[in-house]
Amino acid sequence: MPVIRRLLSCLNLVCTVLLLNSLAQPAVAEARLLVVTENESWLNTVDGQGSLVGASTRKVKDILARAGLKADFQVLPWARAYRIASTRPNTLIYSIARTSIRENQFVWLSQIAYMQRVFYRLHGETSVAPQNLEQVKNCCKVCVGNRDVQEEFLVKAGFQENSQYITTNSQQECPRLLQSGAAQLLIADPDQLRSQLIRLKLPEQQFDAVFTLPQGDPLYLAANPASDPQLLQAISEAAHALRQR
């Protein structure tokens, strides 16, 4: 009997250790995950039924499904989405450009899109005709979204806020600001501007491309660096597997 009691005691101890270990390391699929983005009406947008759709959204959902993960999606102004993703663990953000300023603020999980950088003016404003960045600095004020990659690009190129560029809560406000005269140029991918104008019910012919910079921006799905390593590994592996298909 003493031998049996000792065996039962050891068995209970082993079971307790295994239980505590399983509680300390929850399954990846059960980890709380938040995904933030903006209603850009191009790569990620809310449709008429209130569903989040778009090319980037489909890719992100496919990656999470492949990884066996569930997530809460939130559509926010870009500056707020960026702030949450940079401060809250287990948070993903898309579609975000990878820049030197942002490099260490996120874990870059997978490229999901690409964005051209084109300067646009109002149609008929022939006096607004810069052909390089230095001419833009001397002739015009550029409209960009607050904390958008285009703002980072202008700051890095030596532009001064308020005198050479202005920011808005959303890049989608820029066409209206050109119409009001608050700015003379905006920066956008052609498909991005086209979708914004559809939403604003403005004819595409009201805006002309002035010049295009040769370098654009790959856009990514990224994560807060303090996120669960198991989550990040599962997402990275799922993204890699989908790219190989």
Phi, psi and omega per residue, in radians:
M1 nan -0.779 3.103
P2 -1.000 -0.628 3.137
V3 -1.133 -0.738 -3.138
I4 -1.124 -0.734 3.136
R5 -1.089 -0.691 3.126
R6 -1.141 -0.696 3.115
L7 -1.108 -0.748 3.119
L8 -1.122 -0.680 3.126
S9 -1.107 -0.755 3.114
C10 -1.121 -0.707 3.134
L11 -1.096 -0.751 3.101
N12 -1.078 -0.686 3.140
L13 -1.126 -0.766 3.133
V14 -1.084 -0.778 3.141
C15 -1.079 -0.701 3.139
T16 -1.119 -0.765 3.129
V17 -1.082 -0.771 3.136
L18 -1.104 -0.695 3.135
L19 -1.132 -0.807 3.136
L20 -1.104 -0.673 3.136
N21 -1.130 -0.694 3.134
S22 -1.193 -0.583 3.099
L23 -1.257 -0.591 -3.125
A24 -1.288 -0.414 -3.121
Q25 -2.194 1.401 -3.105
P26 -1.123 2.695 3.121
A27 -1.091 2.564 -3.125
V28 -0.986 -0.724 -3.064
A29 -1.125 -0.334 -3.101
E30 -1.676 -0.104 -3.125
A31 -1.191 2.472 3.134
R32 -1.298 2.254 -3.067
L33 -2.329 2.277 3.096
L34 -2.039 2.387 3.089
V35 -2.112 2.170 -3.127
V36 -2.031 2.558 3.082
T37 -2.739 -3.129 3.089
E38 -2.020 2.829 3.111
N39 -1.520 1.319 -2.982
E40 -1.417 -0.215 3.132
S41 0.981 0.729 -3.140
W42 -2.673 -1.251 3.107
L43 -1.705 -0.418 3.105
N44 -2.569 2.134 -3.052
T45 -2.649 2.756 3.061
V46 -1.684 2.153 -3.091
D47 -1.461 -3.057 -3.082
G48 -1.126 -0.351 3.115
Q49 -1.642 0.075 3.120
G50 1.462 0.202 3.140
S51 -1.627 2.489 3.085
L52 -1.434 2.079 -3.057
V53 -2.320 -2.984 3.128
G54 2.000 2.808 -3.059
A55 -1.046 -0.791 -3.140
S56 -1.187 -0.674 3.119
T57 -1.062 -0.747 3.119
R58 -1.060 -0.741 -3.133
K59 -1.132 -0.752 -3.134
V60 -1.118 -0.770 3.135
K61 -1.133 -0.642 3.094
D62 -1.123 -0.717 3.134
I63 -1.104 -0.808 -3.122
L64 -1.143 -0.681 3.109
A65 -1.115 -0.727 3.118
R66 -1.101 -0.622 3.139
A67 -1.401 -0.124 -3.121
G68 1.278 0.568 -3.066
L69 -1.987 2.533 3.000
K70 -1.895 2.583 -3.092
A71 -2.580 2.688 2.984
D72 -1.649 2.211 3.115
F73 -1.734 2.351 3.067
Q74 -2.224 2.302 3.092
V75 -1.785 2.093 -2.997
L76 -2.396 2.838 2.926
P77 -0.983 2.540 -2.986
W78 -0.995 -0.765 -3.093
A79 -1.052 -0.679 3.141
R80 -1.265 -0.728 3.096
A81 -1.039 -0.754 3.140
Y82 -1.086 -0.768 -3.114
R83 -1.124 -0.751 -3.141
I84 -1.128 -0.796 -3.101
A85 -1.134 -0.541 -3.106
S86 -1.466 -0.163 -3.091
T87 -2.126 -0.334 -3.059
R88 -1.857 2.092 3.063
P89 -1.060 2.774 -3.133
N90 1.004 0.695 3.089
T91 -2.185 2.317 3.063
L92 -1.881 2.692 3.085
I93 -2.428 2.503 3.062
Y94 -2.712 2.814 -0.231
S95 -1.559 2.028 -2.975
I96 -2.070 2.355 3.111
A97 -1.377 2.541 -3.126
R98 -1.679 1.956 -3.113
T99 -2.165 2.936 3.142
S100 -1.103 -0.602 3.130
I101 -1.176 -0.638 -3.065
R102 -1.571 -0.210 -2.935
E103 -0.875 -0.834 -3.070
N104 -1.592 -0.007 -3.132
Q105 -1.511 -0.265 -3.074
F106 -2.450 2.850 2.921
V107 -1.734 2.183 -3.021
W108 -1.628 1.868 -2.940
L109 -1.535 -0.734 -3.086
S110 -2.924 2.402 2.996
Q111 -1.297 2.350 -3.092
I112 -2.203 -0.158 -3.129
A113 -2.879 -3.142 3.112
Y114 -2.503 2.486 -3.088
M115 -2.204 2.221 3.012
Q116 -1.381 2.805 3.116
R117 -2.097 1.774 -3.087
V118 -2.121 2.367 3.062
F119 -1.610 2.293 -3.136
Y120 -2.118 2.619 3.035
R121 -2.236 2.969 3.004
L122 -1.189 2.502 3.098
H123 -1.075 2.354 3.116
G124 1.622 -0.227 3.127
E125 -1.443 1.197 -3.028
T126 -1.194 -0.309 3.097
S127 -1.289 -0.296 3.087
V128 -1.638 1.598 -3.026
A129 -2.459 0.851 3.108
P130 -1.198 2.646 3.127
Q131 -2.116 0.038 3.055
N132 -2.746 3.032 -3.047
L133 -1.164 -0.634 3.139
E134 -1.119 -0.663 3.089
Q135 -1.193 -0.604 3.076
V136 -1.079 -0.776 -3.141
K137 -0.993 -0.641 -3.012
N138 -1.575 -0.236 -3.022
C139 -2.036 -0.415 -2.828
C140 -2.522 2.902 2.976
K141 -1.980 2.307 -3.047
V142 -1.819 2.426 3.088
C143 -1.728 2.261 3.090
V144 -2.447 2.830 3.079
G145 -1.349 2.561 3.131
N146 -1.101 2.206 -3.125
R147 1.124 0.236 3.073
D148 -1.297 2.774 3.132
V149 -1.052 -0.501 3.132
Q150 -1.192 -0.590 3.059
E151 -1.147 -0.777 3.096
E152 -1.024 -0.709 3.140
F153 -1.083 -0.791 -3.123
L154 -1.167 -0.727 3.126
V155 -1.066 -0.762 3.133
K156 -1.117 -0.525 3.129
A157 -1.466 0.017 3.058
G158 1.655 0.238 3.124
F159 -1.344 2.565 3.137
Q160 -1.835 2.267 3.133
E161 -1.105 2.526 3.138
N162 1.368 -0.728 3.133
S163 -1.540 -0.581 -3.113
Q164 -2.106 -0.259 3.010
Y165 -2.696 2.721 3.062
I166 -2.208 2.722 3.139
T167 -2.032 2.687 3.065
T168 -2.268 2.880 3.100
N169 -1.142 -0.460 -3.139
S170 -2.488 2.420 3.080
Q171 -1.000 -0.454 -3.097
Q172 -1.181 -0.259 3.114
E173 -1.404 -0.255 -3.023
C174 -1.090 -0.731 3.110
P175 -0.985 -0.706 3.109
R176 -1.149 -0.632 -3.134
L177 -1.230 -0.515 3.011
L178 -1.184 -0.704 3.126
Q179 -1.115 -0.605 -3.116
S180 -1.393 -0.222 -3.117
G181 1.573 0.032 3.138
A182 -1.200 -0.439 3.081
A183 -2.520 2.808 -3.121
Q184 -1.937 -0.308 -3.119
L185 -2.404 2.660 2.936
L186 -2.309 2.812 3.115
I187 -2.038 2.282 -3.133
A188 -2.808 2.743 2.887
D189 -1.283 2.499 -3.125
P190 -0.939 -0.764 3.120
D191 -1.178 -0.607 3.097
Q192 -1.087 -0.859 -3.132
L193 -1.132 -0.711 -3.127
R194 -1.028 -0.775 -3.130
S195 -1.221 -0.599 3.088
Q196 -1.129 -0.728 -3.117
L197 -1.177 -0.608 3.067
I198 -1.083 -0.777 -3.134
R199 -1.142 -0.672 -3.139
L200 -1.413 -0.096 -3.112
K201 1.039 0.773 3.086
L202 -1.983 2.425 3.124
P203 -1.202 2.422 -3.136
E204 -1.062 -0.480 -3.090
Q205 -1.200 -0.176 -3.141
Q206 -1.362 -0.108 -3.095
F207 -2.278 2.375 -3.127
D208 -2.032 2.434 3.000
A209 -1.281 2.290 -3.134
V210 -1.675 -0.931 3.029
F211 -2.783 2.756 -3.097
T212 -2.057 2.304 3.061
L213 -1.418 2.514 -3.073
P214 -1.156 -0.502 -3.110
Q215 -1.682 2.285 3.039
G216 -1.913 -2.711 -3.096
D217 -2.394 2.111 2.900
P218 -1.130 2.510 -3.139
L219 -1.987 2.469 -2.930
Y220 -2.189 2.832 2.766
L221 -1.663 2.156 -3.078
A222 -2.278 2.910 -3.071
A223 -2.387 2.687 2.990
N224 -1.073 2.313 -3.048
P225 -1.169 -0.288 3.115
A226 -1.565 0.192 -3.130
S227 -1.220 2.801 3.116
D228 -0.974 2.120 -3.134
P229 -0.988 -0.574 3.106
Q230 -1.121 -0.691 3.085
L231 -1.065 -0.861 -3.081
L232 -1.099 -0.703 3.123
Q233 -1.135 -0.767 -3.133
A234 -1.093 -0.726 -3.132
I235 -1.196 -0.759 3.135
S236 -1.077 -0.758 -3.140
E237 -1.152 -0.675 3.122
A238 -1.152 -0.747 3.124
A239 -1.098 -0.725 3.123
H240 -1.110 -0.749 -3.135
A241 -1.092 -0.693 3.141
L242 -1.213 -0.589 3.103
R243 -1.173 -0.465 -3.104
Q244 -1.418 -0.186 -3.090
R245 -1.259 nan nan
